[in-house]
Amino acid sequence: MDISNQYHLEVQDSRAEIKDYFLANEQLLGYREYLDFKLVKKEKVKAWITICISEQGKAISLPQVPFGGIWMQDSLSSEALEYFILVIQGELRKRGVLELEITQAPKPYQSNHDLVNYLLFKLGFRQEKVLAHQFFLGKKKIKKLIQSEQDRFQKRIKEGELTIRKGPISNFGFLQEIRSWNQSRGYDSNLDETRLITQVSEYPERYFLISLEKKGQAVAHTLATRLTSESLYYFQSAIDPKSQLKQGGEMLLYQLFILAMELKVDFIDLGSSDQPSSANHNLMFFKSRFSNDISNKVTWVRKL
């Protein structure tokens, strides 16, 4: 069966349409084109991917974000999805692209995650990087965990004489505290503060700050991002090493769960736990207390 008789490819500037995964709307310097590639059948978009093309002829979906990859409006047959990947490559070759890199979102974001990865492998893409994201899935399960842990965490907050502040970001003073606290612990600070401020200014409804305060002074922060309307992403966290705060990480995550319940999201993405050459087992163990699933985020590369 000739799939091309049923589907066709549409390419447009990515700024022409606002997407639920809001980071796909971002435009970074150093790229000559930002394009949406859409698989269309009977005037309906069945799948899409946002790709940016650098001046050096490399195409990426997407740079400097948690992931890019192929998104599907509906379930697709393997033939249709394979056709989409092939015609994307053909269009990129016409535009002088030499290499394509795709970081496919973990499974909770896309139910066809395994099929996409399988077809990328079969079509000659090379697996360059794998990161394991830990998740907590299910609205009802999020609410149940909050209820089961409520008494324990309320007791900790009272004993620690802590105040909880949680909500949209109103100022950026916390960024300096996160940077200095992490540096005091010997952690590398890879947070692009200028870019974050721009993103928050453009999408204030997508970013949330959770802070623990003691006697009016902040002692811990967690930054959360609503990457999609159905998810909450655990983005950045830090605790003042001078505060001697006990189990501060758990208290921050508990407040993250409360925020997720208030936002009525379907799942929480606790992100990856990685070191340059190995898994960060301690961090993965810590997150395991607040996760009920794990899914790999795979970066694929292919020479065109």
ZIBEL-V386052 format. One record per residue. N is the residue number from 1. RES is the residue in one small letter. SS is DSSP state (H for helix, E for strand, - for the rest). Layout:
N,RES,SS
N,RES,SS
//
This chain:
1,m,-
2,d,-
3,i,H
4,s,H
5,n,H
6,q,-
7,y,-
8,h,E
9,l,E
10,e,E
11,v,E
12,q,E
13,d,E
14,s,H
15,r,H
16,a,H
17,e,-
18,i,-
19,k,-
20,d,-
21,y,-
22,f,H
23,l,H
24,a,H
25,n,H
26,e,-
27,q,-
28,l,-
29,l,-
30,g,-
31,y,E
32,r,E
33,e,E
34,y,E
35,l,E
36,d,E
37,f,E
38,k,E
39,l,E
40,v,E
41,k,E
42,k,-
43,e,-
44,k,E
45,v,E
46,k,E
47,a,E
48,w,E
49,i,E
50,t,E
51,i,E
52,c,E
53,i,E
54,s,E
55,e,-
56,q,-
57,g,-
58,k,E
59,a,E
60,i,E
61,s,E
62,l,-
63,p,-
64,q,-
65,v,-
66,p,-
67,f,-
68,g,E
69,g,-
70,i,-
71,w,E
72,m,E
73,q,-
74,d,-
75,s,-
76,l,-
77,s,-
78,s,H
79,e,H
80,a,H
81,l,H
82,e,H
83,y,H
84,f,H
85,i,H
86,l,H
87,v,H
88,i,H
89,q,H
90,g,H
91,e,H
92,l,H
93,r,H
94,k,H
95,r,-
96,g,-
97,v,-
98,l,-
99,e,E
100,l,E
101,e,E
102,i,E
103,t,E
104,q,E
105,a,-
106,p,-
107,k,H
108,p,H
109,y,H
110,q,-
111,s,-
112,n,-
113,h,H
114,d,H
115,l,H
116,v,H
117,n,H
118,y,H
119,l,H
120,l,H
121,f,H
122,k,H
123,l,-
124,g,-
125,f,-
126,r,E
127,q,E
128,e,E
129,k,E
130,v,E
131,l,E
132,a,E
133,h,E
134,q,E
135,f,E
136,f,E
137,l,E
138,g,-
139,k,H
140,k,H
141,k,H
142,i,H
143,k,H
144,k,H
145,l,H
146,i,H
147,q,H
148,s,H
149,e,H
150,q,H
151,d,H
152,r,H
153,f,H
154,q,H
155,k,H
156,r,H
157,i,H
158,k,H
159,e,H
160,g,-
161,e,-
162,l,E
163,t,E
164,i,E
165,r,E
166,k,E
167,g,E
168,p,E
169,i,-
170,s,-
171,n,-
172,f,-
173,g,H
174,f,H
175,l,H
176,q,H
177,e,H
178,i,H
179,r,H
180,s,H
181,w,H
182,n,H
183,q,H
184,s,H
185,r,-
186,g,-
187,y,-
188,d,-
189,s,-
190,n,-
191,l,-
192,d,-
193,e,H
194,t,H
195,r,H
196,l,H
197,i,H
198,t,H
199,q,H
200,v,H
201,s,H
202,e,H
203,y,-
204,p,H
205,e,H
206,r,H
207,y,E
208,f,E
209,l,E
210,i,E
211,s,E
212,l,E
213,e,E
214,k,E
215,k,-
216,g,-
217,q,E
218,a,E
219,v,E
220,a,E
221,h,E
222,t,E
223,l,E
224,a,E
225,t,E
226,r,-
227,l,-
228,t,-
229,s,-
230,e,-
231,s,E
232,l,E
233,y,E
234,y,E
235,f,E
236,q,E
237,s,E
238,a,E
239,i,E
240,d,-
241,p,-
242,k,-
243,s,-
244,q,-
245,l,-
246,k,-
247,q,-
248,g,H
249,g,H
250,e,H
251,m,H
252,l,H
253,l,H
254,y,H
255,q,H
256,l,H
257,f,H
258,i,H
259,l,H
260,a,H
261,m,H
262,e,H
263,l,H
264,k,-
265,v,-
266,d,-
267,f,E
268,i,E
269,d,E
270,l,E
271,g,E
272,s,E
273,s,-
274,d,E
275,q,-
276,p,-
277,s,-
278,s,-
279,a,E
280,n,-
281,h,H
282,n,H
283,l,H
284,m,H
285,f,H
286,f,H
287,k,H
288,s,H
289,r,-
290,f,-
291,s,-
292,n,-
293,d,E
294,i,E
295,s,E
296,n,E
297,k,E
298,v,E
299,t,E
300,w,E
301,v,E
302,r,E
303,k,E
304,l,-
//
